[in-house]
Amino acid sequence: MRKNTILVERETIWIGILYTIGITAVFSLWQNTLLATSLAVLLWLVCIKFWHTKTDNILFVIGFLGGSLGEINAIQLGIWAYAAPSMFGIPLWLPVVWGETVVIFKRIAEVLVQLLP
């Protein structure tokens, strides 16, 4: 059982590193929507290839759609606005970031559950 925990921890660390790199790059490149979106999608594809499970992919879609719809709704209500929106008032890269955020939170929760007594 400990070997499985170490594997989950190691995978989560790698996903966390890629997520951090991706988020930092997207936030640094926010003015170049196409480049930021391309980078976010590329990192998502790498994660799918090496780490994501079917559940991760389902959660990604839920985060992609749910986060995007929440953002679009908030923008339509005038709660906030993005400086460089691409579609429906949100940047093109934002749905990918929402999807990956849901997956990384799920992974962190899995590790915490295994580490707690």
DOZA-30690 format. One record per residue (C-alpha): y, z, x; residue number from 1. Coordinates in Angstrom, 3 decimals. Layout:
# residues N
> Y, Z, X, pos
> Y, Z, X, NUM;
...
***
This chain:
# residues 117
> Y, Z, X, pos
> 0.000, 0.000, 0.000, 1;
> 2.385, 0.775, 2.894, 2;
> 1.910, -2.752, 4.321, 3;
> 3.039, -4.241, 0.987, 4;
> 6.097, -1.964, 0.992, 5;
> 7.034, -3.085, 4.504, 6;
> 6.653, -6.736, 3.474, 7;
> 8.859, -6.249, 0.400, 8;
> 11.445, -4.393, 2.514, 9;
> 11.458, -7.147, 5.167, 10;
> 11.795, -9.919, 2.582, 11;
> 14.582, -8.036, 0.841, 12;
> 16.430, -7.583, 4.127, 13;
> 16.223, -11.332, 4.844, 14;
> 17.328, -12.214, 1.333, 15;
> 20.161, -9.698, 1.651, 16;
> 21.273, -11.259, 4.941, 17;
> 21.244, -14.754, 3.446, 18;
> 23.006, -13.501, 0.328, 19;
> 25.712, -11.838, 2.431, 20;
> 26.173, -14.976, 4.540, 21;
> 26.298, -17.110, 1.403, 22;
> 28.773, -14.913, -0.450, 23;
> 30.995, -14.609, 2.631, 24;
> 30.933, -18.371, 3.151, 25;
> 31.589, -19.155, -0.514, 26;
> 34.479, -16.703, -0.667, 27;
> 35.876, -18.102, 2.589, 28;
> 35.557, -21.699, 1.356, 29;
> 36.660, -21.128, -2.244, 30;
> 39.413, -23.739, -1.980, 31;
> 36.867, -26.432, -1.095, 32;
> 34.777, -26.223, -4.250, 33;
> 32.298, -28.939, -3.306, 34;
> 31.546, -27.423, 0.111, 35;
> 31.278, -23.889, -1.273, 36;
> 28.987, -25.065, -4.077, 37;
> 26.827, -27.112, -1.700, 38;
> 26.385, -24.120, 0.595, 39;
> 25.519, -21.794, -2.297, 40;
> 22.935, -24.260, -3.638, 41;
> 21.467, -24.817, -0.151, 42;
> 20.983, -21.088, 0.392, 43;
> 19.488, -20.761, -3.093, 44;
> 17.006, -23.551, -2.285, 45;
> 16.031, -21.822, 0.977, 46;
> 15.383, -18.622, -0.972, 47;
> 13.294, -20.504, -3.536, 48;
> 11.238, -22.111, -0.781, 49;
> 10.461, -18.898, 1.097, 50;
> 10.906, -15.863, -1.150, 51;
> 11.586, -16.365, -4.815, 52;
> 8.842, -15.738, -7.318, 53;
> 8.603, -17.162, -10.827, 54;
> 10.247, -13.980, -12.122, 55;
> 13.086, -14.425, -9.618, 56;
> 13.647, -17.957, -10.871, 57;
> 13.748, -16.803, -14.492, 58;
> 16.222, -14.056, -13.584, 59;
> 18.280, -16.593, -11.629, 60;
> 18.598, -18.758, -14.749, 61;
> 19.509, -15.712, -16.861, 62;
> 22.197, -14.698, -14.359, 63;
> 23.393, -18.294, -13.970, 64;
> 23.837, -18.728, -17.721, 65;
> 24.784, -15.180, -18.711, 66;
> 27.283, -14.645, -15.927, 67;
> 28.848, -18.060, -16.475, 68;
> 29.158, -17.558, -20.229, 69;
> 30.703, -14.127, -19.691, 70;
> 33.204, -15.549, -17.201, 71;
> 34.094, -18.481, -19.466, 72;
> 34.541, -16.126, -22.413, 73;
> 36.796, -13.792, -20.398, 74;
> 38.900, -16.741, -19.248, 75;
> 39.208, -18.099, -22.796, 76;
> 40.379, -14.661, -23.927, 77;
> 43.008, -14.642, -21.185, 78;
> 41.556, -11.629, -19.365, 79;
> 41.690, -13.409, -15.995, 80;
> 41.840, -16.838, -14.397, 81;
> 40.554, -18.441, -11.213, 82;
> 42.894, -20.077, -8.720, 83;
> 40.691, -23.156, -8.273, 84;
> 38.626, -23.688, -11.434, 85;
> 36.300, -26.683, -11.647, 86;
> 34.758, -26.599, -15.098, 87;
> 35.427, -24.511, -18.195, 88;
> 37.916, -22.475, -16.152, 89;
> 35.426, -21.289, -13.523, 90;
> 34.654, -22.544, -10.013, 91;
> 31.565, -24.733, -9.727, 92;
> 29.911, -22.310, -7.288, 93;
> 30.258, -19.253, -9.544, 94;
> 27.109, -19.760, -11.682, 95;
> 24.969, -19.986, -8.518, 96;
> 26.528, -16.771, -7.210, 97;
> 25.838, -15.037, -10.540, 98;
> 22.207, -16.186, -10.476, 99;
> 21.622, -15.006, -6.924, 100;
> 23.370, -11.706, -7.605, 101;
> 20.933, -10.905, -10.407, 102;
> 17.969, -11.754, -8.160, 103;
> 19.229, -9.663, -5.226, 104;
> 19.818, -6.668, -7.508, 105;
> 16.260, -7.013, -8.818, 106;
> 14.941, -7.103, -5.239, 107;
> 16.956, -4.039, -4.246, 108;
> 15.648, -2.200, -7.320, 109;
> 12.051, -3.069, -6.352, 110;
> 12.529, -1.641, -2.869, 111;
> 14.182, 1.509, -4.199, 112;
> 11.359, 2.070, -6.688, 113;
> 8.807, 1.810, -3.858, 114;
> 10.779, 4.134, -1.578, 115;
> 11.333, 6.867, -4.166, 116;
> 8.609, 9.509, -4.478, 117;
***
